[in-house]
Amino acid sequence: MKKFFSNIKGDAFGGITAGIVALPLALAFGVSSGLGPSAGLYGAIFISFFAALFGGTNTQISGPTAPMTAVSMVIIAGIIATNDGDVNKALPAILMVFLLAGLMQVCLGAIGLGKYIRYIPYPVVSGFMTAIGVIIIITQILPSLGYYPKEDTEYVNEFKPQAEEVILENILKEEAAEDVLVLEDFKETISRAEKITQEDILKESQTLAAKNASGVLGALKVLPRALMNINWLEVLLALGTIFIIYGFKRITTKVPSTLVALVVMSAIAILGGLDYKPIPEIPEGLPIPNLEIITGFELSKVTPYIFTALALSLLGAIDSLLTSIVADNMTKTKHKPNKELVGQGIGNSIAALFGGIPGAGATIRTVVNINSGGKTKLSGMIAGLLLFSILMIPGLPNLASQIPAAVLAGILITVGIGVMDYKGLRAIPAMPLDIKIGPLKLSSEVLIMLIVLVLSSFWDLVYAVGIGLVIASLMFMKKIGDLTAEKSDVKSLKEQVWADEGDFPENLKEEVFVKHIQGPLFFGYTSDFQALAMQIPVTASIVVMRLDKMDYMDQSGLYAMEDVLQDLKEKNVEALFVGLQKQPRYMMERIDIVPDFIPETHIFKSFDDCMDWVKQNVEDKY
């Protein structure tokens, strides 16, 4: 406890500064997600406080982030679309997904998976982060232009026939569920259909229009309509915000330029009495937990979103631990990855209960905290308390609700520009061309990054990362397999010898063959290794396998070794092992390769010991 309050002044200043930076971003991420500014604010409050309290990185400031919001936005839009476009109806399912993601993060930390996050290849992370930037920028173009598909009457009317079809389909589903649907008699169906009003059709049409215009492809699809219906006031508000964010940094970095832009542009819009579109209302007072996600829990409603929640939890884990590494480098400390995941999971779970969007460790806010003097967990908790106090000050949430939507869109565009991985993009021309596809020579690293970038931007973030990981793993295993095969070619002693093989008896070089295995024996190399039996000359009666540098063997390698030893046995060729290491020996003992194929007398610690056995037991025949 004494250590907890050892830096009160620095932590207070760091926490307050980080909280101020977090405020406009929290509101912007909330609006972007589709749940409104209050969802972003609630997420920032609870994640910041509880992730700091229970986490494993002392200086980390957590809350809604660009990657987590981008994925959440897709999840929210999908669930709302399946609930007739009704946010209130969809909210319990949405928050249940967020709650599950938080609980899964706690489990990931509890079982010790935090330390494995670092094995995700850089090209996958690079492509993903750049895609997040692309998604945020493109999806914020429409609100920056003052165009909202649901408010475009001509565009919405295009979906009325489809809306009527959806409504009728829902009536049939309801009847089927109630066991009142009879194919011979549609009187009930007709009765319910007659109750449908033009307002119902309009509402469903707006839902379909918004869904069709969502995401990167949707935004690009309606961009021509947006350009024909530009609201120049909204454009000027967005451009003014962007100009201040980048321009104010040239004056000073001590005051967050994002906050300055928010205050200045909002003041101009409000005090000038301009006719702009404000953000949704932020409720005052204590946040109320949404207990319907617990009381109305149904496994059948949650099951379709299990993998979605897992993907969200993994993304949050990656996002947080990358920020933890940044904090470590700045403070010369060492974070606890598994504890950090538990803290993030607790924060996200509590935020979900109160209707907040999920988040993770936020790099910019963490850097601000450290540079402002934050050193302990107290700084992150103070940041959360500062945001909480905003809700409790009478009139302040109502004032915040008058912020122009275009201003938040401008803030998000700068976030999208900032989150892109320019280091990875600049490195594209310098990457080695190590693979060949037809006549083209390409860089495997660049190819993976571009695949993840394109698939994330135009298809699905979660699947894109999964595909990127699979491709990166396959390419890595191929490279290791090729490298191992190249180093482990079967060569006679006359062509290549190791340092301790120089005194090999000349008269036995036809009878004894040496195989050097340099690297792991795994499934990427098994086919080359199995060619050993066919490469050994007919004069050889002994094969010496140098295993000094084979420190790992997987199940594929194990059975490849068994097949080779079986082939050698059928040819009456004895195998000798030199330098057999602990893990490969354990694997071979499990299926009795040792001692059935290779008795203990044929296993030697050094090549010299092996040669002593060879000189005593091998006869010179050639």
WORAPE-V464002 format. One record per run of one state. SS is the DSSP state (2 for helix, 1 for strand, 0 for the rest). FROM is the first residue (numbers start at 0). TO is the last residue. Records with the same first field share a line. If there is no record, write none. Layout:
SS = FROM-TO / FROM-TO
//
This chain:
0 = 0-6 / 33-35 / 54-60 / 63-64 / 81-85 / 110-112 / 119-120 / 144-147 / 151-151 / 157-158 / 177-180 / 182-183 / 185-185 / 194-196 / 212-213 / 228-230 / 251-255 / 271-276 / 278-290 / 295-297 / 303-304 / 331-335 / 353-358 / 361-361 / 371-375 / 392-394 / 400-402 / 419-420 / 426-426 / 430-433 / 437-438 / 442-442 / 458-459 / 487-497 / 501-504 / 508-510 / 518-519 / 521-524 / 530-530 / 535-540 / 549-551 / 553-553 / 570-572 / 578-580 / 590-591 / 597-598 / 604-605 / 617-621
2 = 7-32 / 36-53 / 65-80 / 86-109 / 113-118 / 121-143 / 148-150 / 152-156 / 159-176 / 186-193 / 197-211 / 214-227 / 231-250 / 256-270 / 291-294 / 298-302 / 305-330 / 336-352 / 362-370 / 376-391 / 395-399 / 404-418 / 421-425 / 427-429 / 443-457 / 460-486 / 498-500 / 505-507 / 525-529 / 531-534 / 554-569 / 581-589 / 592-596 / 599-601 / 606-616
1 = 61-62 / 181-181 / 184-184 / 277-277 / 359-360 / 403-403 / 434-436 / 439-441 / 511-517 / 520-520 / 541-548 / 552-552 / 573-577 / 602-603
//
